[in-house]
């Protein structure tokens, strides 16, 4: 019973922290609110504000180059729904209400089929990441300069990568709020590597490397892959311990289900 009460106290403290964070953030939130409209399969962002002279609501198109504004307005929309949710949750936890509040509206906003998903998913996760891991994410790092002309695939975050499967992996890492670096330099012995993804476990801070090998029906590529994996082994990096390895060929592409499953197994 005492253990349950202690956990409840800890949760109340977490709710209080969230309420304070939301209150502080809303003080510096941009003016107005965002609405997203879908036309011919594409999303368009609009900012609705009151005109200072007439008092009427006016609509302004938000350009893709103004993504940061769109993210902040989407976050404002989320927090306006989150605030009453946490207020009701505190009433329930402190015994002042016997109704458990529903978070259905928050889940609806952040679900993959929500028009606000691409604006919210990485932004929300970055706010919840511990400061030391966030610092690691923001630090500059030496990135691969090899064949930049092959960076032709665009992830949801806007970053360019080398294949559709890497887009799949990057989008899934972002969706789950997993901190990573793309093609960050790693030296093994006297050999410089640039693993596809260097990942910092969001809870333990442990470093993992994720290598995806996407041309396994090519003999030369396959031989190079085995040599690369052997070098990892020789330097203390092993799948299921501190490394993730995925493969595909032209007949067996990497599936989104497999990627999300691996992320849940290793990091969630």
C-alpha positions as CSV (number, residue, x, y, z in Angstrom):
1,X,0.0,0.0,0.0
2,X,2.8,2.4,0.9
3,X,4.5,1.6,-2.4
4,X,1.3,2.5,-4.3
5,X,1.1,5.8,-2.4
6,X,4.7,6.6,-3.2
7,X,4.1,6.0,-6.9
8,X,1.1,8.1,-6.8
9,X,3.1,11.0,-5.2
10,X,5.7,10.6,-7.9
11,X,3.1,10.8,-10.6
12,X,1.5,13.9,-9.1
13,X,4.9,15.5,-9.2
14,X,5.3,14.6,-12.9
15,X,1.8,16.0,-13.6
16,X,2.8,19.2,-11.8
17,X,6.0,19.5,-13.8
18,X,4.0,19.0,-17.1
19,X,1.4,21.7,-16.0
20,X,4.2,24.2,-15.2
21,X,6.0,23.4,-18.4
22,X,2.8,24.0,-20.5
23,X,2.0,27.2,-18.6
24,X,5.6,28.6,-19.2
25,X,5.6,27.5,-22.8
26,X,2.2,29.0,-23.6
27,X,3.5,32.4,-22.4
28,X,5.9,32.6,-25.4
29,X,3.7,30.8,-27.9
30,X,3.1,32.5,-31.3
31,X,-0.1,34.3,-32.0
32,X,-3.1,32.6,-33.3
33,X,-3.9,29.0,-34.1
34,X,-3.1,26.6,-36.9
35,X,-5.4,24.6,-39.1
36,X,-4.3,22.0,-41.6
37,X,-6.2,21.3,-44.8
38,X,-5.6,18.4,-47.2
39,X,-5.9,19.0,-51.0
40,X,-4.9,16.4,-53.6
41,X,-3.0,14.3,-51.1
42,X,-1.0,17.3,-49.8
43,X,-1.3,19.2,-46.5
44,X,-1.4,23.0,-46.4
45,X,-0.9,25.0,-43.2
46,X,-2.8,28.2,-42.3
47,X,-2.4,30.5,-39.3
48,X,-5.7,32.1,-38.1
49,X,-5.3,35.3,-36.1
50,X,-7.6,38.2,-35.1
51,X,-7.0,41.4,-37.1
52,X,-6.0,44.1,-34.6
53,X,-8.1,46.8,-36.3
54,X,-11.3,45.0,-37.3
55,X,-11.2,42.1,-34.7
56,X,-12.1,39.7,-37.5
57,X,-10.4,36.4,-37.9
58,X,-7.9,36.4,-40.8
59,X,-6.2,33.5,-42.5
60,X,-2.5,33.5,-43.5
61,X,-0.8,30.7,-45.5
62,X,2.2,29.2,-43.8
63,X,5.0,28.4,-46.3
64,X,7.0,25.2,-46.0
65,X,10.0,27.4,-45.3
66,X,8.1,28.6,-42.1
67,X,8.0,25.0,-40.8
68,X,9.3,26.2,-37.4
69,X,6.2,28.5,-37.0
70,X,3.9,25.6,-38.0
71,X,5.5,23.3,-35.5
72,X,5.1,25.8,-32.7
73,X,1.4,26.5,-33.6
74,X,0.8,22.7,-33.7
75,X,2.4,22.3,-30.3
76,X,0.2,25.2,-29.0
77,X,-2.9,23.3,-30.3
78,X,-1.7,20.2,-28.6
79,X,-1.0,21.9,-25.3
80,X,-4.4,23.7,-25.3
81,X,-5.9,20.2,-25.1
82,X,-3.2,18.7,-22.8
83,X,-3.7,21.4,-20.2
84,X,-7.2,20.5,-19.1
85,X,-6.3,16.8,-19.4
86,X,-3.5,17.1,-16.8
87,X,-5.6,19.4,-14.6
88,X,-8.3,16.8,-14.5
89,X,-5.7,14.1,-14.0
90,X,-4.4,15.9,-10.9
91,X,-7.9,16.2,-9.5
92,X,-8.3,12.4,-9.9
93,X,-4.9,11.6,-8.4
94,X,-5.5,13.9,-5.3
95,X,-8.9,12.3,-4.7
96,X,-10.9,15.5,-5.7
97,X,-12.5,13.7,-8.6
98,X,-13.4,10.0,-9.2
99,X,-13.4,10.3,-13.0
100,X,-10.3,9.3,-14.9
101,X,-9.8,11.9,-17.7
102,X,-9.8,10.7,-21.3
103,X,-6.7,11.4,-23.5
104,X,-8.5,10.5,-26.7
105,X,-8.2,14.0,-28.1
106,X,-4.4,14.0,-27.5
107,X,-4.1,10.6,-29.1
108,X,-6.1,11.7,-32.1
109,X,-3.8,14.7,-32.7
110,X,-0.7,12.6,-32.6
111,X,-1.9,9.5,-34.4
112,X,-0.1,8.7,-37.7
113,X,-3.2,9.6,-39.7
114,X,-3.6,13.0,-38.1
115,X,-2.8,16.0,-40.3
116,X,-0.7,17.4,-37.4
117,X,1.4,14.3,-37.1
118,X,4.4,15.4,-39.1
119,X,4.5,18.7,-37.2
120,X,4.1,17.1,-33.7
121,X,5.8,13.8,-33.5
122,X,9.4,14.8,-33.3
123,X,8.7,18.1,-31.6
124,X,6.8,16.5,-28.7
125,X,9.4,13.8,-28.2
126,X,12.3,16.3,-28.2
127,X,10.6,18.1,-25.3
128,X,10.5,14.9,-23.2
129,X,14.1,13.7,-23.9
130,X,16.4,14.1,-20.9
131,X,18.7,17.1,-21.0
132,X,22.0,15.1,-21.4
133,X,20.6,13.1,-24.3
134,X,19.2,16.3,-25.9
135,X,22.6,17.8,-25.6
136,X,24.1,14.8,-27.4
137,X,21.5,15.2,-30.2
138,X,22.4,18.9,-30.6
139,X,26.2,18.5,-30.6
140,X,27.9,18.8,-34.0
141,X,29.4,15.6,-35.3
142,X,31.6,14.5,-38.2
143,X,29.3,13.2,-40.9
144,X,30.1,11.2,-44.0
145,X,31.0,13.2,-47.1
146,X,31.0,10.2,-49.4
147,X,28.9,10.5,-52.5
148,X,26.5,13.3,-51.5
149,X,24.8,12.9,-54.9
150,X,23.4,9.6,-53.6
151,X,21.4,11.5,-50.8
152,X,18.2,11.6,-52.9
153,X,15.5,10.3,-50.5
154,X,13.8,12.7,-48.2
155,X,12.7,11.6,-44.6
156,X,9.7,13.2,-42.9
157,X,12.1,15.4,-40.9
158,X,13.4,16.9,-44.2
159,X,16.8,15.1,-43.9
160,X,18.3,13.5,-47.0
161,X,19.3,9.9,-46.9
162,X,20.5,7.2,-49.4
163,X,17.5,4.9,-49.7
164,X,13.8,4.4,-49.1
165,X,14.6,1.9,-46.3
166,X,16.7,4.5,-44.5
167,X,13.8,6.8,-44.8
168,X,11.7,4.1,-43.2
169,X,14.1,3.6,-40.4
170,X,14.7,7.4,-39.8
171,X,10.9,8.1,-39.8
172,X,10.3,5.2,-37.3
173,X,13.1,6.4,-35.0
174,X,11.6,9.9,-35.1
175,X,8.1,8.6,-34.5
176,X,9.2,6.9,-31.4
177,X,11.3,9.7,-30.2
178,X,14.6,7.7,-30.3
179,X,17.7,10.0,-30.4
180,X,20.1,9.2,-33.3
181,X,22.8,10.6,-35.6
182,X,22.8,9.7,-39.3
183,X,26.2,8.6,-40.8
184,X,28.3,9.7,-37.8
185,X,32.0,8.9,-37.9
186,X,33.1,5.8,-36.0
187,X,36.8,4.6,-35.9
188,X,37.3,0.9,-35.5
189,X,41.0,0.1,-35.2
190,X,42.6,2.1,-38.1
191,X,39.4,2.1,-40.2
192,X,36.9,5.0,-40.3
193,X,33.2,3.9,-40.5
194,X,30.0,5.9,-40.9
195,X,27.3,3.6,-39.5
196,X,23.8,4.3,-41.0
197,X,22.5,5.2,-37.5
198,X,24.2,5.9,-34.2
199,X,21.5,5.6,-31.6
200,X,21.5,6.7,-28.0
201,X,19.1,4.6,-25.9
202,X,16.5,7.2,-24.6
203,X,16.4,5.6,-21.1
204,X,19.9,4.1,-20.5
205,X,22.0,6.4,-22.7
206,X,23.7,3.3,-24.1
207,X,25.0,3.6,-27.7
208,X,23.8,1.3,-30.4
209,X,24.7,1.1,-34.1
210,X,22.2,0.3,-36.8
211,X,23.5,-0.9,-40.1
212,X,21.1,-1.6,-43.0
213,X,22.4,-3.6,-45.9
214,X,20.1,-3.2,-48.9
215,X,21.7,-4.9,-51.9
216,X,22.2,-8.4,-50.7
217,X,21.5,-9.9,-54.1
218,X,24.7,-8.3,-55.4
219,X,27.7,-10.6,-54.9
220,X,30.3,-7.9,-54.4
221,X,28.1,-5.9,-52.0
222,X,27.4,-9.1,-50.0
223,X,31.1,-9.9,-49.6
224,X,31.7,-6.3,-48.5
225,X,28.9,-6.6,-46.0
226,X,30.3,-9.7,-44.4
227,X,33.7,-8.1,-44.1
228,X,32.2,-5.0,-42.5
229,X,30.2,-7.1,-40.0
230,X,33.4,-9.1,-39.1
231,X,35.2,-5.9,-38.4
232,X,32.4,-4.9,-36.1
233,X,32.6,-8.3,-34.3
234,X,36.4,-7.9,-33.9
235,X,35.9,-4.6,-32.2
236,X,33.2,-5.7,-29.7
237,X,30.0,-4.9,-31.5
238,X,27.4,-7.6,-31.7
239,X,23.7,-7.8,-32.8
240,X,21.2,-7.9,-30.0
241,X,23.9,-6.4,-27.6
242,X,25.0,-3.1,-29.0
243,X,24.1,-3.4,-32.7
244,X,21.1,-3.8,-35.0
245,X,21.6,-5.3,-38.5
246,X,18.9,-5.5,-41.1
247,X,19.1,-6.8,-44.7
248,X,17.1,-6.7,-47.9
249,X,17.3,-7.6,-51.5
250,X,15.2,-6.9,-54.6
251,X,12.7,-9.6,-53.7
252,X,12.6,-9.1,-49.9
253,X,12.4,-5.4,-49.0
254,X,12.7,-4.2,-45.4
255,X,9.2,-3.8,-44.0
256,X,7.9,-1.0,-41.8
257,X,6.5,-3.6,-39.4
258,X,10.0,-5.1,-39.0
259,X,11.5,-1.7,-38.3
260,X,9.0,-0.7,-35.7
261,X,9.2,-4.1,-34.1
262,X,13.0,-3.8,-33.7
263,X,12.7,-0.3,-32.2
264,X,10.1,-1.5,-29.7
265,X,12.3,-4.5,-28.8
266,X,15.5,-2.5,-28.3
267,X,14.4,0.9,-27.1
268,X,10.9,1.1,-25.7
